[in-house]
Amino acid sequence: MSILLSATQIIHDLEWIITNQSLLNDSVLNELKLTQLTENQKTRISQAGVVELKSRKLGFYFETFIKTYINVSESYNLKAFNLQVQSEKQTIGEFDFIVENINSGPIFEHWEVSCKFYLCSNPELGLNGCSGTLLKDVFQRKLDRMKNHQLVLGATEFGKVTLQNIGVGEVTPKGLLKGMVFYHPSLGGFENSVLNQFHQKGIWMYFSEWNKELEGQYFVLEKPFLFSLNSYSSDYSLSNAETALMLKNRDEPVIMAKVNKKYKEQARFWLIPDGWFAS
């Protein structure tokens, strides 16, 4: 099923991506820095109108906004997007973005970008104790793949050939890992040399623990709409009691946002079925 994105939603979600702190310290992936949208850029996005997406995958959704950022930028030109690297007809990797930096030469940059929402279920293990609801989606594995495979692709033999085929020589690799880490109140967090101490944090709890949460107004966030809250109104809000009733009919994790009376987000929760990590 396709998704129709309004210009307003594109702008709000892109601003969330730009403003949201990265999960990692700058030096870990030679971080790509995104600058705030100008009024001229917002106007260009509005003039482009509705955008149709044919996938609800979070990674695809995130890449769409990075592509939009490049398209309205006065500093970058998009040279290639999702460019596959092959060896004897076998795909061995893919460049997310090959971008021409007009202000610096010009030079070409290789961007690898991702947005992840992790649960910290075992803080004693550090990044290895953080995963998505698919338990094999481990934070440390994602970091290792971006740093040791994806970002070095341009320095490999087949990567260089692929770049030469589109008229590009050397590239400067830059990585970007946005998102959130959700912590359980009774387990706490952890310190790590690569984790940005200012990364955005949320709270996770089991379904059975929901009755401990204070009364409030909540929105259910469905993938891929996990960034800004602009698409939601009071017509879709839930009270604590309504949330508890909703949980009785679910067997999958759910992300929720708590808002104040002006619909400003106050906190995010990831509610997990009891026994999820033992399954």
N, C-alpha and C positions, 0 to 999 in steps of 0.2 A: 504494500500500500504506500503510495507516494505521500509526501508532506508538502504543504504549501506554507511558505514562510513570508510573512508580511515584512515590509521595509522596517516597520517599527520594531518587530521582534529581532530582525537581523542587527539593527543598531544596538538594541539593549543587550543582546547576547554577546555581541562583539565587544561592547564596553565592559561587560562582566569579565570576559577573557583578558582584556588588556589590563584592567584594574586588579584582578585577582592575583595574589602573590604566587609565584612559582613554587613548586614543591621542593626544588633543589637549589642549593647555593649557586651563584652565578658561574663560578669557575668549573663546575662539575661537567657541564655539557657545552661550555663556551656559549652561554645563554643568549638566545635571540631576544632583543629588546623591542617591544611593541610600544609605539607612542600613541597618545590619546588622539581620537578622531577629531578632525577640525570640522567646523560647520560646513565647509565646502565638501568635505568627504561625506558627511551625513546627507547632504543634498543629493550628491551623486548616487548614493545608495537608495534614497527615496525615489529618485527619478527612474531607477532601474526596475522598480516595482516588485511584484511577487516573484519569489524564487521557488521552483519545484524540485524537491529532492526525492530520489527513488529508493532511499535506504534509511532505516531508523537506527542504524548502528552509530554508537556514540563517536567512534573514531572518524567516520565519514562526515558526521554532522560537524565535528570540530574542524576538520580540514576545510569544510565549506566556508567557514568564517575566516580562516587564515587566507584562503584564496580571495575572498572578498576584500580583506585588508590589503592584499597586494594590488588588486585591480583598481582600488581607489587611491592608492599611494602615489605620491609624487617623487618618491625616492627609489622605488623598485619597479622592475619589469619582470613579468613571469615568463621564464624561458621554457620550463617543462614542469609537468605535474604528474605524480605517480609514474615516473619513468622507470620501467623495468630493466634490470641488468640480467643478461642471460649468458650462459656458457653451454655451447653445444645444444641449443634449444631448450635448456633447462633454466628456469628462473632461479637466480641465487640471491636476489635482493631487489630493492626498489628505492629510488630517490623520491621522497615525499614532494619536495619542491627544489627546482633549480631556479635561482632568482638572480637577476642582474641588479647590482647595487649601483645606481646612477651617481650617487653622491661621493663614492669612494674610488674613483678611477676612470672608467667603471671597472668593477670586478664582479666575479660570479660567486654566489654563495649557495651552499647546499643546506637546506633546512629540513630537519626532522622534528616533527611536532606531535604531541599527544596530550590527551586530557584523561586523567584517571581519578576515580573515587575509590579510596582504599579503607578497609576496616582494620584497625589495629587490634587483633584478637590475642596477641602474645607480645607485649612490649619488651619482654626480656630478649627476644630475638631481633630487635631492631627492625630494619626494613624487611627482613625475612618473616617477621611476624605480622606483616600487613599484606592484605590481599583483597581482591574483589570478592563478590559473592560466588564467583567461580574460583574455588580455592587454589587452583593452579596459577591464577593470575597474581603472582607475587611481586611486590614492589621492587625487591632487589633484582629479580630476574628481568623486569622491565628496564631498570637502570642499566644493567649489564648489557642487554641487547642494544639499547640505544647507543651506549658509549663504545662498546667493543665490536659491534657489527654494523649498525646502520650508519653511524656518523663517520666511519672509516671507509665506507664503500667507495668514495671518490678516489681513494689512494690505492685501490686494488687494480690489478691488470684489466679485468673485465669492466670495472667501473670507469676506468680511464677511457677505454674504447667506446663505451656507451656515451660518455660525455663528448668525446671527439666527433661522434656521429651527428651531434646537434650543434657543433661548432663551438664547444666549450673546452677550455684547457683546465688549468688548476681551479679548484673551488675551495672556499673557506667554509668548513662545516660549522653549523650552529644548531643547537638543540633547544627544545622548549617542552617542558613537562608541567602542565597546569593541572589543577584539580583540588581535591580536598582529602584529608585523612580524618576518619571518624574514630573517636576514642571512647571506651567504656568508662564511666565515672569511677567504678571500683578498681579498674586495672591501671588507670593512669597512662602516661606517655613514656617517652624515652628521649635521650639525647643522642645525636648522631652527627658526625662531621660533615656529611653531605646534605642533610635535611635542613631546609630553610626554616629557621626558628619562627618566622612570621607567616608560614604557610596557613592557609585557611583550614580551620578545624570544625568538626562537627561531633555529635554524640551518637553512639550506637547503643542499642539495648535490645533485649529479647522482648517478644510480644508480651510475655507474662509480666514484664516490668513496667509496662506502659502506665498502669494505674498510679505509679509514683510521680508521674509528670504533672506539673501544675496546670491548672485550667488555662486554656488559651484558644487561639484560632489557628488552624493548620491547613496547609495545602498538600495534596499528594503530588509528587513530581514523577512523571513517567518519562522513561527514556524516549527520545534523546533530550527532552526539555529539562535539563538539569542545571542550567546556567541562571539566567535572570528570571524574575517572577512576572514579567509584564503581561503574560498571556492569561493570568488568573484574576478572578474577581471574587466577591463575597458569595456569588452563586455557587461556587465550587468549594467553599471552605467547610471545615469540619471542626466540631467541638471535641473535647476529650472523649466524651461518651460516644459520639458518632465514630470517632477513630477506633475506639475499643470494639465497637460493633463491626466495623469494617475489617478489623484484624481477625475476627472469628471466621470470616469467609475467605481468608487468604492463606496460602501455604508457600508464598514467595516473599523475599525481602521487599521492603518498600521505603523509599526516601520521602521525607516530609519536611516542610518548612514552616516554622512558627513565625507569625507576623503580629505586629501591633495594630491598633485601630486604624492607622493610616496605611496599612498594608506594607509597612517597611519590615524587611526580614530581620528577625532577631536571632534565630538559631536554626540549625538543620539537624535532623535526626534520621538515622538509618535503623529501621526496626527489622529485627531478624527473628524468624521462627525458632522456637526453643529446640535445641538439639541440632541446629544447622551445621555447626562446626564438627559435630560427631558423625555426620552422615557421610 
